Amino acid sequence: MNINNSSAATATQTNSATATTNNQVSDMFLQLLVAQIKNQDPTNPTDGKEYVSQLAQLSQVQSMDSISSLMTSTSRQVSSLQKQSIGALTGQKVMVATDQLSTDGSTAVAGRTTLAHAASQVTVTLKDTVGNSYPFSLGAASAGDVNFTVDPKTLGLPAGTYSLNVTTDNNQSGLTTELMGKVQAVRFPLSGSDPVLSLQGIGDANYSAITQFTMA
């Protein structure tokens, strides 16, 4: 799809609609003005300044209508460009902040957590929907980013949804997890809420959860 052609078509349609609306307002005003002049009291004609004032008000209404139409057109074009930009992520790899994983039982997923302090023992625990736990150790780690891989085959994870939790031997709190996956599809909810990405080996994640873009 040609973005420039799409945007130009939208702008042309909006300008045409605005011109039509302005012409309708002008015609209506002139009809009312002529009727007012025809039916005015000959012994007490309307002051010409009043007509000038009415013309000024018409001009203001037309200007406000034009601005409103322009803003609507701009908003639509920006929304269209945003959708095309986000849709272009299909096939690319992104890292998202999430504490859940919907695995197919075979796809290995790269991840990371971030430590505020060094730890002698870091453990990642996955828990399924019925409470079964699948912990694996990352060993000792320095402060900062700590990378890991969730390999369903190695861990014996059946296909399903799991929660992720990271713990350390020195009880660091607030540890988050990020997972990387290839974008398979992008969905734009009709409600207008955050776009949803379908990630291979991870499941769905909101677009706002992205923390890193990576070439596939």
N, CA, C and O of each residue as an XYZ file, in Angstrom:
864
protein
N       0.848     -1.201      0.000
C       0.000      0.000      0.000
C       0.876      1.241      0.000
O       1.800      1.332      0.808
N       0.610      2.218     -0.899
C       1.394      3.439     -0.967
C       0.901      4.426      0.062
O      -0.223      4.919     -0.027
N       1.753      4.721      1.058
C       1.348      5.602      2.165
C       1.033      6.996      1.673
O       0.055      7.609      2.100
N       1.890      7.512      0.743
C       1.688      8.878      0.253
C       0.376      9.017     -0.491
O      -0.342     10.002     -0.317
N       0.055      8.016     -1.334
C      -1.202      8.063     -2.075
C      -2.390      8.000     -1.143
O      -3.376      8.711     -1.334
N      -2.300      7.136     -0.117
C      -3.377      6.999      0.857
C      -3.602      8.300      1.609
O      -4.742      8.728      1.795
N      -2.501      8.936      2.047
C      -2.606     10.177      2.796
C      -3.157     11.291      1.922
O      -3.976     12.096      2.364
N      -2.691     11.328      0.656
C      -3.150     12.367     -0.261
C      -4.637     12.213     -0.537
O      -5.369     13.200     -0.599
N      -5.085     10.958     -0.704
C      -6.507     10.705     -0.964
C      -7.353     11.162      0.210
O      -8.415     11.755      0.022
N      -6.883     10.885      1.426
C      -7.615     11.292      2.618
C      -7.715     12.803      2.709
O      -8.771     13.350      3.027
N      -6.584     13.486      2.423
C      -6.557     14.944      2.489
C      -7.493     15.553      1.450
O      -8.191     16.529      1.724
N      -7.499     14.950      0.219
C      -8.362     15.462     -0.853
C      -9.832     15.321     -0.480
O     -10.625     16.237     -0.701
N     -10.197     14.159      0.091
C     -11.580     13.931      0.494
C     -12.003     14.910      1.577
O     -13.123     15.419      1.561
N     -11.092     15.175      2.529
C     -11.411     16.092      3.626
C     -11.581     17.507      3.117
O     -12.515     18.204      3.515
N     -10.667     17.951      2.219
C     -10.753     19.304      1.670
C     -12.046     19.488      0.884
O     -12.682     20.539      0.947
N     -12.425     18.440      0.139
C     -13.655     18.504     -0.641
C     -14.867     18.615      0.277
O     -15.781     19.399      0.021
N     -14.867     17.819      1.356
C     -15.978     17.851      2.305
C     -16.067     19.205      2.992
O     -17.158     19.727      3.219
N     -14.892     19.776      3.327
C     -14.863     21.086      3.995
C     -15.411     22.163      3.082
O     -16.186     23.020      3.507
N     -14.993     22.112      1.796
C     -15.465     23.113      0.837
C     -16.983     23.026      0.674
O     -17.668     24.047      0.613
N     -17.500     21.796      0.605
C     -18.943     21.601      0.466
C     -19.690     22.169      1.658
O     -20.706     22.845      1.495
N     -19.189     21.897      2.858
C     -19.821     22.400      4.078
C     -19.807     23.917      4.122
O     -20.817     24.531      4.468
N     -18.674     24.540      3.777
C     -18.561     25.989      3.786
C     -19.528     26.622      2.783
O     -20.144     27.650      3.063
N     -19.651     25.989      1.604
C     -20.574     26.507      0.597
C     -22.013     26.428      1.081
O     -22.805     27.337      0.834
N     -22.354     25.341      1.773
C     -23.706     25.188      2.292
C     -24.009     26.263      3.336
O     -25.097     26.840      3.351
N     -23.035     26.524      4.206
C     -23.217     27.549      5.233
C     -23.385     28.915      4.593
O     -24.245     29.695      5.002
N     -22.551     29.212      3.573
C     -22.624     30.505      2.890
C     -23.981     30.692      2.218
O     -24.591     31.756      2.324
N     -24.453     29.648      1.523
C     -25.747     29.729      0.839
C     -26.873     29.970      1.837
O     -27.769     30.779      1.598
N     -26.814     29.251      2.968
C     -27.851     29.413      3.975
C     -27.834     30.831      4.553
O     -28.884     31.436      4.771
N     -26.643     31.344      4.794
C     -26.529     32.692      5.345
C     -27.093     33.727      4.370
O     -27.823     34.630      4.778
N     -26.758     33.599      3.085
C     -27.234     34.564      2.089
C     -28.760     34.513      1.970
O     -29.417     35.541      1.807
N     -29.308     33.301      2.054
C     -30.762     33.174      1.988
C     -31.430     33.888      3.172
O     -32.428     34.590      3.012
N     -30.857     33.690      4.349
C     -31.396     34.345      5.544
C     -31.223     35.859      5.462
O     -32.101     36.619      5.870
N     -30.068     36.289      4.924
C     -29.804     37.731      4.812
C     -30.781     38.394      3.853
O     -31.318     39.463      4.142
N     -31.010     37.751      2.703
C     -31.953     38.297      1.719
C     -33.356     38.360      2.318
O     -34.071     39.348      2.149
N     -33.743     37.283      3.025
C     -35.067     37.264      3.648
C     -35.189     38.370      4.694
O     -36.237     39.004      4.819
N     -34.125     38.595      5.433
C     -34.149     39.641      6.463
C     -34.303     41.023      5.839
O     -35.042     41.865      6.349
N     -33.589     41.252      4.710
C     -33.667     42.562      4.029
C     -35.060     42.776      3.447
O     -35.613     43.872      3.543
N     -35.627     41.728      2.843
C     -36.950     41.842      2.228
C     -38.035     42.130      3.267
O     -38.983     42.865      2.989
N     -37.900     41.564      4.436
C     -38.946     41.664      5.441
C     -38.684     42.717      6.517
O     -39.418     42.795      7.502
N     -37.641     43.523      6.331
C     -37.361     44.545      7.339
C     -38.386     45.674      7.252
O     -39.027     45.871      6.220
N     -38.524     46.385      8.317
C     -39.459     47.522      8.389
C     -38.865     48.688      7.611
O     -37.803     49.192      7.978
N     -39.544     49.137      6.521
C     -39.016     50.247      5.701
C     -38.804     51.524      6.518
O     -37.924     52.331      6.220
N     -39.623     51.686      7.546
C     -39.508     52.917      8.348
C     -38.391     52.813      9.390
O     -37.989     53.806      9.997
N     -37.910     51.598      9.576
C     -36.837     51.421     10.552
C     -35.870     50.346     10.031
O     -35.795     49.261     10.609
N     -35.133     50.631      8.950
C     -34.247     49.643      8.329
C     -33.112     49.228      9.273
O     -32.694     49.966     10.165
N     -32.650     48.021      9.024
C     -31.561     47.494      9.834
C     -30.273     48.236      9.557
O     -29.951     48.551      8.411
N     -29.542     48.512     10.622
C     -28.263     49.206     10.492
C     -27.287     48.336      9.699
O     -27.184     47.134      9.940
N     -26.571     48.948      8.752
C     -25.606     48.219      7.930
C     -24.522     47.553      8.759
O     -23.967     46.529      8.359
N     -24.217     48.140      9.933
C     -23.181     47.550     10.788
C     -23.579     46.154     11.268
O     -22.729     45.298     11.515
N     -24.891     45.946     11.393
C     -25.360     44.647     11.848
C     -25.074     43.573     10.801
O     -24.727     42.439     11.131
N     -25.228     43.961      9.513
C     -24.915     43.011      8.446
C     -23.421     42.664      8.448
O     -23.031     41.511      8.264
N     -22.606     43.692      8.659
C     -21.155     43.476      8.708
C     -20.801     42.524      9.847
O     -19.956     41.642      9.696
N     -21.465     42.718     10.997
C     -21.228     41.862     12.157
C     -21.616     40.422     11.851
O     -20.915     39.486     12.236
N     -22.744     40.250     11.153
C     -23.194     38.908     10.806
C     -22.228     38.236      9.833
O     -21.972     37.036      9.929
N     -21.686     39.032      8.882
C     -20.704     38.486      7.952
C     -19.437     38.038      8.682
O     -18.836     37.015      8.352
N     -19.050     38.835      9.683
C     -17.858     38.482     10.476
C     -18.095     37.188     11.236
O     -17.201     36.347     11.328
N     -19.299     37.024     11.783
C     -19.621     35.800     12.511
C     -19.603     34.595     11.569
O     -19.142     33.519     11.947
N     -20.102     34.774     10.347
C     -20.077     33.700      9.361
C     -18.641     33.284      9.066
O     -18.327     32.096      8.988
N     -17.775     34.281      8.903
C     -16.376     33.999      8.613
C     -15.731     33.201      9.745
O     -14.946     32.284      9.501
N     -16.069     33.559     10.985
C     -15.516     32.842     12.131
C     -15.994     31.392     12.162
O     -15.218     30.477     12.441
N     -17.280     31.195     11.871
C     -17.837     29.838     11.860
C     -17.151     28.993     10.802
O     -16.814     27.835     11.048
N     -16.939     29.581      9.601
C     -16.285     28.845      8.526
C     -14.843     28.502      8.887
O     -14.360     27.410      8.588
N     -14.157     29.456      9.539
C     -12.761     29.215      9.925
C     -12.676     28.091     10.952
O     -11.817     27.216     10.850
N     -13.577     28.117     11.951
C     -13.576     27.071     12.973
C     -13.897     25.715     12.363
O     -13.320     24.699     12.752
N     -14.814     25.701     11.411
C     -15.181     24.448     10.762
C     -14.003     23.898      9.965
O     -13.761     22.691      9.953
N     -13.268     24.799      9.294
C     -12.102     24.378      8.512
C     -11.022     23.805      9.418
O     -10.411     22.785      9.099
N     -10.787     24.472     10.559
C      -9.776     23.997     11.504
C     -10.163     22.635     12.060
O      -9.326     21.740     12.184
N     -11.451     22.487     12.395
C     -11.926     21.214     12.924
C     -11.746     20.097     11.908
O     -11.320     18.998     12.262
N     -12.069     20.370     10.644
C     -11.923     19.363      9.595
C     -10.454     19.004      9.383
O     -10.109     17.844      9.161
N      -9.591     20.032      9.458
C      -8.161     19.798      9.276
C      -7.610     18.923     10.396
O      -6.811     18.019     10.152
N      -8.041     19.198     11.626
C      -7.581     18.399     12.766
C      -8.051     16.955     12.648
O      -7.304     16.024     12.949
N      -9.294     16.774     12.208
C      -9.833     15.422     12.031
C      -9.039     14.672     10.968
O      -8.697     13.503     11.147
N      -8.746     15.360      9.847
C      -7.983     14.752      8.765
C      -6.583     14.371      9.227
O      -6.095     13.281      8.930
N      -5.939     15.287      9.964
C      -4.586     15.030     10.453
C      -4.567     13.839     11.407
O      -3.679     12.990     11.341
N      -5.572     13.790     12.304
C      -5.659     12.692     13.256
C      -5.803     11.354     12.535
O      -5.177     10.369     12.925
N      -6.621     11.315     11.486
C      -6.820     10.083     10.735
C      -5.544      9.659     10.019
O      -5.206      8.476      9.986
N      -4.834     10.635      9.445
C      -3.598     10.312      8.739
C      -2.535      9.790      9.697
O      -1.824      8.834      9.389
N      -2.433     10.433     10.878
C      -1.455      9.983     11.881
C      -1.783      8.570     12.342
O      -0.892      7.731     12.478
N      -3.081      8.307     12.585
C      -3.511      6.980     13.017
C      -3.178      5.936     11.956
O      -2.726      4.838     12.281
N      -3.400      6.277     10.688
C      -3.118      5.356      9.594
C      -1.625      5.045      9.508
O      -1.229      3.895      9.319
N      -0.800      6.092      9.651
C       0.647      5.905      9.597
C       1.150      5.067     10.765
O       2.045      4.237     10.606
N       0.560      5.296     11.951
C       0.951      4.527     13.129
C       0.633      3.045     12.933
O       1.442      2.180     13.270
N      -0.544      2.761     12.390
C      -0.933      1.370     12.168
C       0.001      0.687     11.173
O       0.398     -0.462     11.368
N       0.348      1.404     10.106
C       1.235      0.818      9.111
C       2.624      0.589      9.695
O       3.280     -0.406      9.390
N       3.068      1.526     10.544
C       4.380      1.397     11.181
C       4.418      0.205     12.122
O       5.368     -0.578     12.111
N       3.370      0.071     12.944
C       3.311     -1.055     13.884
C       3.138     -2.372     13.132
O       3.735     -3.386     13.492
N       2.319     -2.346     12.090
C       2.100     -3.559     11.296
C       3.383     -4.047     10.636
O       3.546     -5.241     10.385
N       4.298     -3.109     10.354
C       5.565     -3.466      9.713
C       6.472     -4.269     10.639
O       7.497     -4.792     10.201
N       6.105     -4.372     11.916
C       6.892     -5.174     12.863
C       6.736     -6.677     12.613
O       7.532     -7.475     13.108
N       5.725     -7.055     11.855
C       5.504     -8.480     11.582
C       6.759     -9.090     10.960
O       7.288     -8.592      9.967
N       7.219    -10.181     11.574
C       8.435    -10.829     11.103
C       9.688    -10.369     11.821
O      10.752    -10.969     11.669
N       9.564     -9.284     12.620
C      10.708     -8.766     13.375
C      10.679     -9.302     14.802
O       9.647     -9.772     15.281
N      11.832     -9.226     15.476
C      11.914     -9.650     16.869
C      11.835     -8.445     17.802
O      12.454     -7.408     17.561
N      11.063     -8.605     18.866
C      10.960     -7.555     19.876
C      11.075     -8.195     21.252
O      10.764     -9.371     21.435
N      11.525     -7.406     22.205
C      11.552     -7.858     23.590
C      10.466     -7.110     24.336
O      10.322     -5.896     24.191
N       9.702     -7.838     25.135
C       8.598     -7.235     25.871
C       8.718     -7.530     27.362
O       9.218     -8.579     27.769
N       8.251     -6.586     28.160
C       8.199     -6.799     29.606
C       6.949     -7.611     29.915
O       5.836     -7.154     29.654
N       7.115     -8.789     30.458
C       5.971     -9.656     30.758
C       6.335    -10.659     31.839
O       7.495    -11.051     31.972
N       5.355    -11.065     32.596
C       5.571    -12.102     33.608
C       4.786    -13.361     33.256
O       4.529    -14.209     34.111
N       4.403    -13.470     31.960
C       3.680    -14.653     31.505
C       4.273    -15.182     30.208
O       4.839    -14.432     29.413
N       4.132    -16.478     30.013
C       4.645    -17.133     28.820
C       3.659    -18.199     28.366
O       3.297    -19.088     29.136
N       3.225    -18.106     27.109
C       2.347    -19.130     26.535
C       3.180    -19.912     25.530
O       3.309    -19.503     24.376
N       3.745    -21.034     25.961
C       4.660    -21.794     25.118
C       3.947    -22.856     24.292
O       2.899    -23.375     24.675
N       4.553    -23.164     23.139
C       4.024    -24.239     22.300
C       4.665    -25.579     22.664
O       4.376    -26.602     22.044
N       5.545    -25.562     23.682
C       6.181    -26.783     24.140
C       7.472    -27.119     23.432
O       8.115    -28.116     23.761
N       7.878    -26.283     22.436
C       9.107    -26.590     21.696
C       9.987    -25.372     21.420
O      11.206    -25.507     21.318
N       9.394    -24.198     21.299
C      10.170    -23.009     20.948
C      10.911    -22.431     22.150
O      10.294    -22.069     23.152
N      12.249    -22.345     22.044
C      13.059    -21.741     23.103
C      12.931    -20.221     23.024
O      12.912    -19.649     21.934
N      12.844    -19.573     24.182
C      12.643    -18.126     24.247
C      13.756    -17.467     25.061
O      14.036    -17.870     26.191
N      14.381    -16.454     24.475
C      15.417    -15.705     25.186
C      14.764    -14.695     26.111
O      13.726    -14.119     25.785
N      15.375    -14.485     27.263
C      14.825    -13.531     28.218
C      15.918    -12.870     29.034
O      17.098    -13.189     28.884
N      15.526    -11.960     29.887
C      16.484    -11.331     30.790
C      15.756    -10.738     31.983
O      14.560    -10.450     31.936
N      16.502    -10.570     33.027
C      16.030     -9.858     34.205
C      17.122     -8.863     34.580
O      18.238     -8.956     34.070
N      16.826     -7.931     35.446
C      17.810     -6.914     35.824
C      17.942     -6.869     37.341
O      16.966     -6.644     38.057
N      19.157     -7.084     37.816
C      19.423     -7.092     39.255
C      19.942     -5.741     39.717
O      20.768     -5.119     39.050
N      19.454     -5.299     40.856
C      19.946     -4.058     41.448
C      21.288     -4.296     42.134
O      22.118     -3.392     42.236
N      21.484     -5.525     42.600
C      22.721     -5.880     43.307
C      23.171     -7.269     42.855
O      22.371     -8.058     42.352
N      24.445     -7.553     43.037
C      24.957     -8.884     42.705
C      24.305     -9.925     43.608
O      23.901     -9.628     44.733
N      24.212    -11.144     43.098
C      23.610    -12.238     43.878
C      24.402    -13.509     43.643
O      24.937    -13.731     42.557
N      24.471    -14.332     44.663
C      25.190    -15.607     44.547
C      24.347    -16.673     43.874
O      24.866    -17.648     43.330
N      23.028    -16.468     43.919
C      22.128    -17.447     43.302
C      20.889    -16.741     42.759
O      20.173    -16.054     43.487
N      20.659    -16.928     41.468
C      19.471    -16.359     40.820
C      18.656    -17.514     40.256
O      19.189    -18.391     39.576
N      17.371    -17.504     40.543
C      16.506    -18.605     40.093
C      15.277    -18.063     39.365
O      14.616    -17.138     39.836
N      14.992    -18.650     38.225
C      13.766    -18.323     37.472
C      12.802    -19.490     37.661
O      13.159    -20.649     37.450
N      11.585    -19.166     38.059
C      10.584    -20.216     38.280
C       9.366    -19.982     37.403
O       8.777    -18.901     37.412
N       8.998    -21.005     36.647
C       7.771    -20.963     35.857
C       6.714    -21.788     36.573
O       7.013    -22.859     37.100
N       5.492    -21.299     36.595
C       4.411    -22.015     37.268
C       3.214    -22.094     36.321
O       2.793    -21.086     35.752
N       2.672    -23.306     36.159
C       1.533    -23.464     35.256
C       0.226    -23.103     35.957
O       0.222    -22.705     37.122
N      -0.874    -23.246     35.236
C      -2.174    -22.791     35.750
C      -2.713    -23.645     36.890
O      -3.652    -23.234     37.572
N      -2.133    -24.835     37.113
C      -2.600    -25.679     38.217
C      -1.615    -25.685     39.382
O      -1.792    -26.425     40.350
N      -0.567    -24.851     39.281
C       0.356    -24.711     40.407
C       1.639    -25.491     40.340
O       2.438    -25.421     41.274
N       1.878    -26.246     39.259
C       3.146    -26.979     39.120
C       4.280    -26.009     38.822
O       4.149    -25.140     37.960
N       5.396    -26.155     39.536
C       6.535    -25.249     39.378
C       7.669    -25.900     38.606
O       7.931    -27.096     38.736
N       8.345    -25.074     37.788
C       9.486    -25.526     36.993
C      10.626    -24.520     37.175
O      10.797    -23.624     36.348
N      11.409    -24.662     38.257
C      12.497    -23.718     38.511
C      13.782    -24.113     37.764
O      14.038    -25.293     37.523
N      14.577    -23.101     37.406
C      15.910    -23.378     36.874
C      16.859    -22.279     37.336
O      16.482    -21.111     37.430
N      18.071    -22.666     37.617
C      19.052    -21.760     38.214
C      19.884    -21.036     37.156
O      20.261    -21.607     36.133
N      20.158    -19.763     37.436
C      21.047    -18.973     36.588
C      22.423    -18.825     37.244
O      23.334    -18.220     36.681
N      22.549    -19.393     38.450
C      23.819    -19.303     39.157
C      24.053    -17.922     39.735
O      23.106    -17.178     39.993
N      25.324    -17.581     39.937
C      25.683    -16.261     40.468
C      25.626    -15.230     39.348
O      25.874    -15.553     38.186
N      25.297    -13.986     39.701
C      25.189    -12.924     38.695
C      25.553    -11.580     39.298
O      25.305    -11.320     40.476
N      26.143    -10.735     38.474
C      26.481     -9.379     38.898
C      25.265     -8.484     38.747
O      24.269     -8.872     38.136
N      25.350     -7.290     39.303
C      24.260     -6.318     39.155
C      24.117     -5.944     37.677
O      25.102     -5.900     36.939
N      22.889     -5.677     37.260
C      22.633     -5.322     35.864
C      21.823     -6.390     35.158
O      21.151     -7.200     35.797
N      21.891     -6.386     33.828
C      21.102     -7.340     33.040
C      21.654     -8.759     33.170
O      22.863     -8.984     33.115
N      20.738     -9.703     33.343
C      21.099    -11.121     33.422
C      20.272    -11.868     32.373
O      19.047    -11.934     32.472
N      20.939    -12.420     31.385
C      20.241    -13.109     30.302
C      19.977    -14.577     30.643
O      20.732    -15.203     31.386
N      18.904    -15.101     30.093
C      18.579    -16.517     30.283
C      17.765    -17.010     29.096
O      17.321    -16.219     28.264
N      17.573    -18.314     29.026
C      16.773    -18.914     27.964
C      15.774    -19.894     28.576
O      16.135    -20.741     29.393
N      14.540    -19.766     28.175
C      13.505    -20.715     28.588
C      13.359    -21.739     27.465
O      12.789    -21.448     26.413
N      13.881    -22.937     27.702
C      13.808    -23.997     26.703
C      12.790    -25.045     27.178
O      13.092    -25.835     28.072
N      11.611    -25.056     26.597
C      10.559    -25.987     27.037
C      10.993    -27.448     27.017
O      10.602    -28.224     27.889
N      11.797    -27.827     26.029
C      12.217    -29.229     25.936
C      13.134    -29.596     27.091
O      12.983    -30.656     27.697
N      14.091    -28.713     27.398
C      15.025    -28.980     28.490
C      14.325    -28.999     29.837
O      14.632    -29.820     30.701
N      13.373    -28.076     30.005
C      12.665    -27.958     31.279
C      11.489    -28.927     31.392
O      10.909    -29.086     32.467
N      11.142    -29.570     30.286
C       9.999    -30.484     30.306
C       8.675    -29.750     30.423
O       7.754    -30.220     31.090
N       8.580    -28.586     29.765
C       7.346    -27.787     29.840
C       6.346    -28.233     28.777
O       6.642    -28.134     27.586
N       5.190    -28.712     29.166
C       4.137    -28.997     28.185
C       3.621    -27.668     27.611
O       3.782    -26.615     28.229
N       3.021    -27.727     26.463
C       2.422    -26.522     25.879
C       1.388    -25.967     26.851
O       0.598    -26.715     27.427
N       1.401    -24.655     27.026
C       0.453    -24.036     27.957
C       0.935    -22.672     28.404
O       1.924    -22.151     27.889
N       0.229    -22.098     29.366
C       0.541    -20.764     29.874
C       1.196    -20.860     31.242
O       0.757    -21.618     32.108
N       2.253    -20.081     31.422
C       3.016    -20.111     32.667
C       3.289    -18.681     33.148
O       3.417    -17.745     32.358
N       3.372    -18.557     34.462
C       3.821    -17.294     35.047
C       5.316    -17.400     35.298
O       5.836    -18.497     35.502
N       6.020    -16.251     35.285
C       7.455    -16.242     35.529
C       7.750    -15.435     36.784
O       7.129    -14.404     37.042
N       8.707    -15.925     37.554
C       9.104    -15.229     38.764
C      10.607    -15.401     38.963
O      11.140    -16.497     38.788
N      11.283    -14.319     39.328
C      12.727    -14.367     39.544
C      13.014    -14.106     41.018
O      12.494    -13.153     41.599
N      13.842    -14.954     41.616
C      14.226    -14.778     43.015
C      15.748    -14.853     43.141
O      16.429    -15.418     42.285
N      16.262    -14.276     44.215
C      17.701    -14.318     44.484
C      17.934    -14.753     45.930
O      17.037    -14.691     46.771
N      19.150    -15.191     46.191
C      19.466    -15.630     47.548
C      19.500    -14.472     48.544
O      19.379    -14.684     49.751
N      19.667    -13.226     48.032
C      19.650    -12.065     48.932
C      18.317    -11.322     48.886
O      18.222    -10.153     49.259
N      17.290    -12.032     48.420
C      15.899    -11.548     48.483
C      15.672    -10.175     47.859
O      15.029     -9.310     48.455
N      16.194     -9.989     46.683
C      15.921     -8.739     45.970
C      14.462     -8.736     45.525
O      13.940     -9.753     45.069
N      13.821     -7.601     45.659
C      12.395     -7.490     45.327
C      12.187     -6.693     44.044
O      13.076     -5.981     43.579
N      10.991     -6.835     43.490
C      10.623     -6.068     42.299
C      11.358     -6.471     41.037
O      11.490     -5.661     40.120
N      11.840     -7.703     40.966
C      12.566     -8.159     39.775
C      11.579     -8.460     38.645
O      10.603     -9.186     38.829
N      11.852     -7.895     37.494
C      10.967     -8.079     36.345
C      11.623     -8.996     35.316
O      12.830     -9.232     35.349
N      10.803     -9.505     34.405
C      11.321    -10.356     33.337
C      10.930     -9.775     31.982
O       9.855     -9.198     31.817
N      11.824     -9.942     31.026
C      11.582     -9.544     29.642
C      11.839    -10.753     28.761
O      12.775    -11.514     29.005
N      11.017    -10.933     27.741
C      11.147    -12.061     26.825
C      11.200    -11.567     25.387
O      10.588    -10.557     25.043
N      11.939    -12.291     24.553
C      12.074    -11.901     23.150
C      11.398    -12.916     22.241
O      11.558    -14.125     22.409
N      10.643    -12.408     21.279
C       9.969    -13.291     20.337
C       9.731    -12.611     19.010
O       9.753    -11.384     18.919
N       9.505    -13.401     17.988
C       9.224    -12.863     16.656
C       7.740    -12.505     16.544
O       6.871    -13.280     16.946
N       7.468    -11.329     15.996
C       6.087    -10.872     15.825
C       5.446    -11.643     14.674
O       5.881    -11.546     13.526
N       4.407    -12.407     14.997
C       3.710    -13.189     13.974
C       2.487    -12.465     13.426
O       2.092    -12.678     12.279
N       1.892    -11.612     14.247
C       0.701    -10.872     13.814
C       0.510     -9.668     14.729
O       1.012     -9.630     15.853
N      -0.227     -8.689     14.220
C      -0.561     -7.492     15.003
C      -2.063     -7.291     14.925
O      -2.640     -7.302     13.838
N      -2.698     -7.108     16.073
C      -4.148     -6.898     16.112
C      -4.454     -5.525     16.683
O      -3.875     -5.120     17.691
N      -5.376     -4.802     16.028
C      -5.800     -3.489     16.493
C      -7.229     -3.608     17.031
O      -8.178     -3.681     16.251
N      -7.389     -3.626     18.357
C      -8.726     -3.782     18.950
C      -9.692     -2.696     18.480
O      -9.311     -1.533     18.343
N     -10.937     -3.081     18.236
C     -11.954     -2.124     17.800
C     -12.213     -1.066     18.863
O     -12.704      0.020     18.554
N     -11.887     -1.378     20.110
C     -12.104     -0.425     21.203
C     -11.125      0.734     21.142
O     -11.298      1.734     21.839
N     -10.083      0.602     20.300
C      -9.085      1.657     20.204
C      -7.987      1.540     21.248
O      -7.143      2.429     21.359
N      -7.986      0.457     22.013
C      -6.959      0.249     23.037
C      -5.635     -0.156     22.396
O      -5.524     -0.240     21.173
N      -4.644     -0.401     23.230
C      -3.296     -0.702     22.780
C      -3.258     -1.858     21.781
O      -3.887     -2.889     22.021
N      -2.525     -1.712     20.648
C      -2.373     -2.828     19.704
C      -1.793     -4.052     20.411
O      -1.009     -3.922     21.351
N      -2.184     -5.241     19.950
C      -1.733     -6.488     20.568
C      -0.846     -7.246     19.585
O      -1.226     -7.478     18.437
N       0.351     -7.631     20.059
C       1.287     -8.382     19.240
C       1.194     -9.867     19.583
O       1.123    -10.235     20.755
N       1.194    -10.708     18.565
C       1.248    -12.151     18.770
C       2.692    -12.570     18.552
O       3.207    -12.480     17.438
N       3.358    -13.037     19.630
C       4.781    -13.342     19.585
C       5.027    -14.851     19.618
O       4.452    -15.566     20.439
N       5.876    -15.319     18.726
C       6.195    -16.743     18.651
C       6.826    -17.228     19.956
O       7.803    -16.656     20.439
N       6.253    -18.285     20.511
C       6.792    -18.880     21.721
C       6.443    -18.149     22.995
O       6.807    -18.594     24.084
N       5.737    -17.025     22.881
C       5.398    -16.220     24.065
C       3.898    -16.039     24.225
O       3.358    -16.170     25.324
N       3.225    -15.734     23.110
C       1.794    -15.437     23.172
C       1.541    -13.976     22.886
O       2.335    -13.335     22.197
N       0.462    -13.441     23.395
C       0.084    -12.057     23.144
C       0.756    -11.104     24.131
O       0.977    -11.433     25.296
N       1.074     -9.904     23.620
C       1.652     -8.854     24.465
C       1.232     -7.508     23.898
O       1.152     -7.345     22.681
N       0.965     -6.546     24.767
C       0.599     -5.207     24.317
C       1.794     -4.503     23.682
O       2.941     -4.706     24.080
N       1.504     -3.686     22.704
C       2.556     -2.933     22.013
C       3.344     -2.066     22.996
O       4.556     -1.906     22.852
N       2.656     -1.506     23.993
C       3.315     -0.634     24.968
C       4.290     -1.388     25.865
O       5.071     -0.769     26.587
N       4.253     -2.739     25.826
C       5.154     -3.541     26.656
C       6.523     -3.745     26.015
O       7.423     -4.299     26.646
N       6.691     -3.299     24.753
C       7.964     -3.474     24.069
C       9.068     -2.688     24.757
O       8.906     -1.509     25.069
N      10.189     -3.353     24.990
C      11.346     -2.697     25.610
C      12.554     -2.667     24.686
O      13.536     -1.975     24.954
N      12.472     -3.433     23.582
C      13.616     -3.469     22.667
C      13.175     -3.993     21.300
O      12.377     -4.924     21.197
N      13.721     -3.365     20.253
C      13.505     -3.837     18.881
C      14.794     -4.499     18.397
O      15.886     -3.987     18.644
N      14.669     -5.629     17.713
C      15.840     -6.362     17.221
C      15.562     -6.896     15.825
O      14.454     -7.351     15.542
N      16.554     -6.843     14.957
C      16.387     -7.400     13.626
C      16.196     -8.905     13.730
O      16.825     -9.569     14.554
N      15.318     -9.434     12.880
C      15.035    -10.879     12.899
C      16.263    -11.669     12.474
O      16.221    -12.899     12.428
